[in-house]
Amino acid sequence: MRRWRLVAPAAVLAMLSTGCNPTVRYRVLSLFFDGVPPPVAAESAAAPGAAPAAAASTQVAYREHGPYAAHLCNACHDPSAFNSLVVPKEQLCFQCHDLKLDKKYIHGPLASGGCVACHDPHSSQYPYLLVSASDTFCFYCHGREAVAAVGAHGGIVDQCTTCHNPHMSDKRYLLR
């Protein structure tokens, strides 16, 4: 029983000190706990259609957002206010990313400042810091059956972004 009084605080301290880096977090947690799943291997971003990296690999090619990678947390977070954001969430990405919303049609999440609906603000194993794989990504919000029912989609096996711009377009349905 006395041993757990020492191990438990050490484990909690180790988890808190790992930060948000998935690889470091895996290494530290696996020291204390059996069965910690390794991070999932990233898809290869070398070329379109390239085969994904081996799933059994524990070396993950994470992409990191510039300020996060440089440990510039204060670019987005206000440490004096319990790590709240420096501006409202809807305005945060526009502090650095200059996206002119000058097209006729703007994707809903972008129009409302909800960039994190599609992008992870820290790191991701997917290109463009997407929150999931791009081949099924759009179906988190857009129903697969509803999309398939549209006649123009008949027999198409390409990714949605082959024909649709994920941010904005002057053409209806965000067509390219």
C-alpha positions as CSV (number, residue, x, y, z in Angstrom):
1,M,0.0,0.0,0.0
2,R,2.8,2.4,0.9
3,R,4.4,1.8,-2.5
4,W,1.3,3.1,-4.3
5,R,1.5,6.3,-2.3
6,L,4.8,7.0,-4.1
7,V,4.1,5.5,-7.5
8,A,0.7,7.1,-8.1
9,P,2.0,10.7,-7.7
10,A,5.0,9.9,-9.8
11,A,2.8,8.6,-12.5
12,V,0.5,11.7,-12.4
13,L,3.5,14.0,-12.5
14,A,5.0,12.1,-15.4
15,M,1.7,12.3,-17.4
16,L,1.4,16.1,-16.7
17,S,5.0,16.7,-17.8
18,T,4.6,14.9,-21.1
19,G,2.7,17.8,-22.7
20,C,0.8,17.3,-25.9
21,N,3.4,15.4,-27.9
22,P,1.9,12.0,-28.6
23,T,5.2,10.2,-29.0
24,V,6.6,11.5,-25.7
25,R,3.3,10.8,-24.0
26,Y,3.4,7.2,-25.3
27,R,7.0,6.7,-24.1
28,V,6.3,8.0,-20.6
29,L,3.0,6.3,-20.1
30,S,4.3,3.0,-21.2
31,L,6.9,3.2,-18.5
32,F,4.2,3.1,-15.9
33,F,1.4,1.2,-17.5
34,D,1.2,-2.0,-19.5
35,G,-0.8,-2.1,-22.7
36,V,-0.6,1.6,-23.7
37,P,-1.4,1.6,-27.4
38,P,1.3,3.1,-29.6
39,P,0.3,6.1,-31.7
40,V,-1.1,5.2,-35.0
41,A,1.3,5.5,-37.9
42,A,0.7,8.5,-40.2
43,E,-0.4,8.4,-43.8
44,S,2.3,9.2,-46.2
45,A,2.0,12.7,-47.5
46,A,4.8,12.3,-50.1
47,A,2.5,11.9,-53.0
48,P,-1.2,11.5,-53.7
49,G,-2.2,7.9,-53.7
50,A,1.0,6.9,-51.8
51,A,0.7,3.9,-49.5
52,P,0.2,4.6,-45.8
53,A,3.0,3.9,-43.4
54,A,3.1,0.6,-41.7
55,A,0.4,0.5,-38.9
56,A,2.6,-1.4,-36.5
57,S,5.3,1.3,-36.4
58,T,5.6,3.3,-33.2
59,Q,7.5,6.0,-35.0
60,V,4.8,8.4,-36.0
61,A,5.3,11.2,-38.5
62,Y,3.1,13.8,-36.7
63,R,2.7,17.2,-38.3
64,E,2.8,20.0,-35.8
65,H,1.3,23.5,-36.0
66,G,4.1,26.0,-36.1
67,P,3.5,27.8,-32.8
68,Y,2.9,24.5,-31.0
69,A,6.1,23.0,-32.5
70,A,8.1,26.0,-31.4
71,H,6.5,25.9,-27.9
72,L,5.0,29.3,-28.4
73,C,1.8,28.5,-26.5
74,N,1.3,32.2,-25.7
75,A,0.6,32.8,-29.4
76,C,-2.8,31.3,-28.8
77,H,-3.2,30.9,-25.0
78,D,-3.2,33.5,-22.2
79,P,-1.2,31.9,-19.3
80,S,-2.4,34.6,-16.9
81,A,-6.0,33.6,-17.5
82,F,-5.8,29.8,-16.8
83,N,-4.7,29.1,-20.4
84,S,-7.8,30.7,-22.0
85,L,-7.4,31.9,-25.6
86,V,-5.9,35.3,-26.4
87,V,-8.9,36.1,-28.5
88,P,-12.3,34.4,-29.0
89,K,-12.1,31.0,-30.6
90,E,-13.8,32.2,-33.7
91,Q,-11.1,34.8,-34.4
92,L,-8.0,32.8,-33.2
93,C,-6.9,31.3,-36.5
94,F,-7.3,34.5,-38.3
95,Q,-4.7,36.1,-36.1
96,C,-2.0,34.4,-38.2
97,H,-3.8,32.8,-41.2
98,D,-4.9,35.3,-43.8
99,L,-7.9,33.8,-45.4
100,K,-9.8,36.4,-47.4
101,L,-13.4,35.3,-47.2
102,D,-14.1,36.9,-50.6
103,K,-15.8,34.1,-52.4
104,K,-19.6,33.7,-53.0
105,Y,-19.8,30.4,-51.0
106,I,-17.9,29.8,-47.8
107,H,-17.9,26.4,-46.0
108,G,-19.9,26.6,-42.8
109,P,-17.1,25.9,-40.3
110,L,-14.8,28.5,-41.8
111,A,-17.6,31.1,-42.0
112,S,-18.3,30.6,-38.3
113,G,-14.6,30.5,-37.3
114,G,-14.9,26.8,-36.4
115,C,-11.6,25.8,-38.0
116,V,-11.1,23.1,-35.3
117,A,-14.1,21.2,-36.7
118,C,-11.7,20.1,-39.4
119,H,-8.2,21.0,-38.2
120,D,-6.3,20.1,-35.0
121,P,-4.7,23.3,-33.6
122,H,-1.7,21.4,-32.1
123,S,-0.6,18.3,-34.1
124,S,-2.0,15.6,-36.3
125,Q,-1.0,12.5,-38.0
126,Y,-2.9,13.6,-41.1
127,P,-1.9,16.2,-43.8
128,Y,-3.0,19.8,-43.2
129,L,-3.5,19.0,-39.5
130,L,-6.8,17.4,-40.3
131,V,-8.6,15.7,-37.4
132,S,-9.0,12.4,-39.4
133,A,-8.2,10.6,-42.6
134,S,-9.1,12.6,-45.7
135,D,-10.8,9.8,-47.5
136,T,-13.7,9.6,-45.0
137,F,-13.3,13.0,-43.4
138,C,-16.2,14.8,-45.0
139,F,-18.7,12.1,-43.9
140,Y,-18.4,13.2,-40.2
141,C,-20.7,16.1,-41.1
142,H,-22.1,15.2,-44.5
143,G,-24.1,12.0,-44.5
144,R,-22.6,9.3,-46.8
145,E,-26.1,8.2,-48.0
146,A,-27.2,11.8,-48.8
147,V,-23.9,12.4,-50.7
148,A,-24.3,9.2,-52.6
149,A,-27.9,10.0,-53.6
150,V,-26.7,13.1,-55.6
151,G,-26.6,12.0,-59.2
152,A,-23.3,13.8,-59.9
153,H,-21.5,11.5,-57.4
154,G,-22.5,8.3,-59.1
155,G,-19.4,6.0,-59.6
156,I,-17.0,8.6,-58.2
157,V,-14.2,7.1,-56.1
158,D,-12.0,10.2,-55.8
159,Q,-11.7,12.2,-52.5
160,C,-14.2,15.0,-52.1
161,T,-11.6,17.7,-52.4
162,T,-10.8,16.5,-56.0
163,C,-14.0,18.4,-57.0
164,H,-14.8,20.5,-54.0
165,N,-12.8,23.3,-52.3
166,P,-13.0,22.6,-48.6
167,H,-12.9,26.3,-47.7
168,M,-14.7,28.5,-50.2
169,S,-15.6,28.9,-53.9
170,D,-17.5,31.1,-56.2
171,K,-19.3,28.0,-57.5
172,R,-22.3,26.4,-55.8
173,Y,-21.5,23.4,-53.6
174,L,-17.9,24.7,-53.2
175,L,-17.0,23.2,-56.6
176,R,-13.5,24.0,-57.9
